[in-house]
Amino acid sequence: MLDIKFIREQKEAVEHAIKVKGVRLDLSHLLILADQRSELMRKTENLRAEKNTNSEEIQKATSPESRAPIIERGKQIKEELHALEQELRTVEKEYDALMLLVPNIPSADTPVGSDASGNQEVARWGNPPTFSFSPKDHIDLGKALDLIDLEAGVQTAGFRGYYLKNEAALLHVALQWHALHKLVAKGFTPMVPPTLVREFALVGSGHFPGFKEEIYQIANPADIREETDMPEPLYLAGTSEPSLLAYHVSRTFDEKDLPIRMCGISQCYRSEVGSYGKDTKGLFRLHEFVKVEQVIICKNDTQESNAFLEELRGVAEELLLDLKLAYRVIQICTGDMGAGKHKMYDIETWMPSRNDYCETHSDSNLTDWQARRLNMKYKTSDGRKEYVHTLNNTAIASPRILIALLETYQQEDGSIAIPEVLRPYMGYKEVIRRA
């Protein structure tokens, strides 16, 4: 969300952001609604003031004759005020809905493009592995070494269901532990946040309204209540970002306490609407997975928050360097970055069976766009109140990263070497093999 004053003053920049991000929003209509809202609020406040004065005049009236016209005017004020308040509610409902659609202004160095084809590679590390034998994909490796059971997963959980077994289950947890240990050492507060969240958290993070179709809604959020109750809907979060941000909703920090660094480990759920027929085999596109997510809350300074964006990117790269997995860094273009993003990177890791780099990490600076939705501010040293900036980054997400790991580390005899950095979490086992 942007400030309406900023939208008015920077109308051309906002219109440009709407265009290059492909947002469906009539900015002129929004500004008309803003004017109507301001005028209705002014009239309503004036009538409420007159209503108070009218009540005082009734009390001061000394005779029924002098009181009668004052009472009659009071009735008129009540009717006018009721009509105005109804009109104001109608205008505000549409105004609030459209304000949630206003995109953030992309950074000056963000590539302009309509879709992923406009993204630009900015860094690369390592070379894709080469094999002296015919390599297997993670599905065949998982079957041969009893690591993955997709058939049983589908039987139990439906489409895109899976089981991780034996060393795959241990690797899955080892990756999370390694990421958490690294982040705690870097000053991030570890948290296990709720995965069931209320609507305000998803509106605040920007997942609503734009990505609502990707979020699972719980059918019976309060089944112990009476049937006449209308419980507030609950949703399964697709990342811990909404929960971590909502932890500080409506909070005003002291400037000296910033930045706030948090990392959340949680189950994540995504319906993957729109991806029907894509990546239907294996562990690439799933409805349920685990992620260690980072969130930083900092001062309202774009230079500072972009520096934190680079710090977060560095954490993700460091984890891939630990695993010795080839990757590249992509700067996301305007049409592929989402409405709330100011600047964004994806990190793509090489997956041999796909013969390509594929997204495994995402790193974003949203400046004060989320903070305005969640009313998160800080008090400056000179007493002013400013909205904070917020950033988020995928530290590790599994089991997708297991595709790259299992396939990269496979050996000619069908075994899989365990990356050295993960061996302490695996009882110092070096190789996965079956007798």
Long-range contacts (C-beta under 8 A, 24 or more apart in sequence): 1-99, 1-100, 1-102, 1-369, 1-372, 1-373, 2-99, 2-102, 2-104, 2-105, 2-369, 2-372, 3-372, 4-34, 4-99, 7-31, 7-34, 7-102, 8-34, 10-105, 13-105, 14-102, 14-103, 14-105, 17-103, 17-104, 17-105, 17-106, 17-334, 18-102, 18-103, 20-106, 20-112, 20-334, 20-335, 21-103, 21-106, 21-334, 21-335, 21-337, 21-338, 21-339, 22-114, 22-335, 23-101, 23-102, 23-103, 23-339, 24-101, 25-98, 25-101, 25-102, 25-103, 27-102, 29-98, 30-95, 30-98, 30-99, 30-102, 33-91, 33-94, 33-95, 33-98, 34-95, 36-91, 37-88, 37-91, 37-92, 37-95, 40-84, 40-87, 40-88, 40-91, 41-88, 43-84, 44-81, 44-84, 44-85, 44-88, 47-77, 47-80, 47-81, 47-84, 48-81, 50-77, 51-77, 51-78, 51-81, 97-209, 100-203, 100-208, 100-209, 100-373, 101-209, 101-210, 101-339, 102-339, 103-339, 103-340, 104-339, 104-340, 104-341, 104-342, 104-366, 104-367, 104-369, 105-342, 106-334, 106-337, 106-341, 106-342, 106-343, 107-302, 107-306, 107-342, 107-343, 107-365, 109-331, 109-343, 110-331, 110-332, 110-333, 110-334, 110-337, 110-342, 110-343, 110-344, 111-331, 111-332, 111-333, 111-334, 112-333, 112-334, 112-335, 113-333, 113-334, 113-335, 113-336, 114-333, 114-335, 115-333, 115-335, 115-336, 116-333, 116-336, 118-333, 118-334, 118-335, 118-336, 119-330, 119-331, 119-332, 119-333, 119-336, 119-346, 120-330, 120-331, 120-333, 121-328, 121-329, 121-330, 121-331, 122-329, 122-330, 122-331, 122-345, 123-317, 123-328, 123-329, 124-326, 124-327, 124-328, 124-329, 125-317, 125-320, 125-321, 125-326, 125-327, 125-328, 126-324, 126-325, 126-326, 126-327, 126-350, 127-326, 128-326, 128-350, 128-352, 129-326, 129-350, 129-352, 129-408, 131-352, 131-410, 131-412, 132-412, 133-412, 135-352, 135-353, 135-407, 135-410, 136-353, 136-407, 136-410, 136-414, 137-282, 137-352, 137-353, 137-407, 138-282, 138-283, 138-353, 138-402, 138-403, 138-406, 138-407, 139-281, 139-282, 141-406, 141-407, 141-410, 141-414, 141-416, 142-168, 142-406, 144-414, 144-434, 145-414, 145-415, 145-416, 145-432, 145-433, 145-434, 146-434, 147-406, 147-432, 148-283, 150-281, 150-282, 157-287, 157-288, 159-287, 160-272, 160-280, 160-285, 160-286, 160-287, 161-287, 162-283, 162-286, 162-399, 164-399, 164-402, 166-432, 167-416, 167-418, 167-426, 167-429, 167-432, 168-399, 168-402, 168-406, 170-425, 170-426, 171-398, 171-402, 171-405, 171-418, 171-422, 171-426, 172-290, 172-398, 172-399, 172-402, 173-425, 174-422, 174-425, 174-426, 175-396, 175-398, 175-401, 175-402, 175-422, 176-265, 176-290, 176-292, 176-396, 176-398, 177-425, 178-319, 178-322, 178-396, 178-421, 178-422, 178-425, 179-263, 179-292, 179-319, 179-395, 179-396, 180-263, 180-265, 180-292, 182-315, 182-318, 182-319, 182-322, 182-395, 183-263, 183-292, 183-294, 183-315, 183-395, 184-263, 186-261, 186-315, 187-261, 188-261, 188-262, 188-263, 188-294, 189-260, 189-261, 189-262, 189-263, 190-263, 190-264, 190-265, 191-240, 191-244, 191-247, 191-262, 191-263, 191-264, 191-265, 192-264, 192-265, 192-266, 193-240, 193-243, 193-244, 193-247, 193-264, 193-266, 194-237, 194-243, 195-236, 195-237, 195-240, 195-243, 195-266, 195-267, 195-268, 195-269, 196-234, 196-235, 196-236, 196-237, 197-234, 197-235, 197-236, 197-237, 197-242, 197-243, 197-246, 198-232, 198-233, 198-234, 198-235, 199-232, 199-233, 199-235, 200-246, 200-249, 200-374, 201-237, 201-242, 201-243, 201-245, 201-246, 201-249, 202-235, 202-237, 202-242, 203-373, 204-242, 204-245, 204-246, 204-249, 204-370, 204-373, 204-374, 205-241, 205-242, 205-245, 205-246, 205-370, 205-373, 205-374, 206-338, 206-339, 206-340, 206-366, 206-369, 206-370, 206-373, 207-238, 207-242, 210-338, 210-339, 211-238, 213-271, 213-273, 213-274, 214-238, 214-270, 214-271, 214-272, 214-273, 214-274, 215-269, 215-270, 215-271, 216-269, 216-270, 216-271, 236-269, 237-266, 237-268, 237-269, 238-268, 238-269, 238-270, 239-266, 239-268, 239-291, 239-293, 239-392, 240-264, 240-265, 240-266, 240-268, 240-291, 240-293, 241-293, 241-295, 241-392, 244-293, 244-295, 245-295, 245-370, 245-374, 245-376, 245-390, 246-374, 248-297, 248-374, 248-376, 249-374, 249-375, 249-376, 250-374, 250-375, 250-376, 251-376, 251-377, 252-376, 252-377, 252-378, 252-379, 252-385, 253-297, 253-376, 253-377, 253-378, 253-379, 253-388, 254-378, 254-379, 255-299, 255-378, 255-379, 255-380, 255-381, 256-381, 257-378, 258-297, 258-298, 258-299, 258-378, 258-388, 259-296, 259-297, 259-298, 259-299, 259-308, 260-295, 260-296, 260-297, 260-298, 261-294, 261-295, 261-296, 262-294, 262-295, 262-296, 262-297, 263-292, 263-293, 263-294, 263-295, 263-395, 264-292, 264-293, 264-295, 265-290, 265-291, 265-292, 265-293, 266-290, 266-291, 266-293, 268-397, 282-353, 282-403, 283-399, 283-400, 283-402, 283-403, 284-351, 284-354, 284-358, 284-400, 284-403, 286-399, 286-400, 289-397, 289-398, 289-399, 289-400, 290-397, 290-398, 290-399, 291-394, 291-395, 291-396, 291-397, 291-398, 292-394, 292-395, 292-396, 292-397, 293-392, 293-393, 293-394, 293-395, 294-391, 294-392, 294-393, 294-394, 294-395, 295-390, 295-391, 295-392, 296-390, 296-391, 296-392, 297-371, 297-376, 297-388, 297-389, 297-390, 298-388, 298-389, 298-390, 298-391, 299-378, 299-386, 299-388, 299-389, 300-367, 300-368, 300-378, 300-386, 300-387, 300-388, 300-389, 301-389, 302-342, 302-367, 302-389, 304-389, 305-342, 305-365, 305-367, 305-389, 305-391, 306-343, 306-365, 308-365, 308-391, 309-343, 309-345, 309-363, 309-364, 309-365, 309-391, 312-363, 312-391, 312-392, 312-393, 313-345, 313-347, 313-363, 313-393, 315-393, 315-395, 316-347, 316-361, 316-363, 316-393, 316-394, 316-395, 317-347, 319-395, 319-396, 320-347, 320-349, 320-360, 320-361, 322-419, 322-421, 323-401, 323-405, 323-419, 323-421, 323-422, 324-419, 325-349, 325-350, 325-401, 325-404, 325-405, 325-408, 326-350, 326-357, 326-408, 327-357, 327-360, 328-357, 337-364, 338-364, 340-364, 340-366, 340-369, 340-370, 341-365, 341-366, 342-366, 342-367, 342-369, 349-401, 349-404, 350-404, 350-408, 351-403, 351-404, 351-407, 352-404, 352-407, 352-408, 353-403, 353-407, 354-403, 358-400, 358-403, 358-404, 360-394, 360-397, 360-400, 360-401, 360-404, 361-393, 361-394, 361-395, 361-396, 361-397, 362-393, 362-394, 363-391, 363-392, 363-393, 363-394, 364-391, 364-392, 364-393, 365-389, 365-391, 366-390, 366-391, 366-392
